Amino acid sequence: MASPYHAAMGAQPIADPVLNAAASCIRRKGIDNVSLEEVATEAGVSRTTLYRRFGNRESLFKALLIEGAKPFRRWSHKILIGPGTVADRLETVLAHAILEMQHVGWLDTSLHSGMSPASARLFRAAQADDSAGGVGSVLASLIDDRARAAGVTLEVLTGWITDQMIALASGEPWDEAGLRGQLRYFVMPVLTAACEPQASAMHERLDAIERKIDILMEKDA
């Protein structure tokens, strides 16, 4: 099932021919089974040219992940600064991101062929590099003094969420309602764990977070 983002935005092709070549190779074989030599052949460039530009295989695939996510990041930014609570906005972005991961052919192939630990680390690194704004600003606001005292950093939290996204996207195709149910039960309670358990305190904290996020998002816009 196509994500609501995909239904609204349509296909967003990558303009870079080398990254497109990498995507084509991964779609056929999965990210763990593609070499730089294969990408160079697919792109019609020399291996030296590819090495000069990217340095190594990991940098090439990381660039593909970051570039491929650009349209979604622009779309999700509008959701994050839109109406609704912080929890609702974040849940919406995470749900649509996972649905879109299942829709992108080269990424879906890698997810269902089984990502190696190295490829999972690569995916986490790409997410971490892109965590300065948007979702990263939201996540940073959820880390309070108790979380910091427990060693929770933005990098740790981003990595954990990325792992949950990979796990959920690696399963059978989701519909939005079912996926949101999984997120509400397993993921969102962790993200809001810093809130006080009393309802009034929780609402006060969420209101404060929402005000902070709105300011951060306005600065990023």
Disulfide bonds with the S-S distance in Angstrom:
none
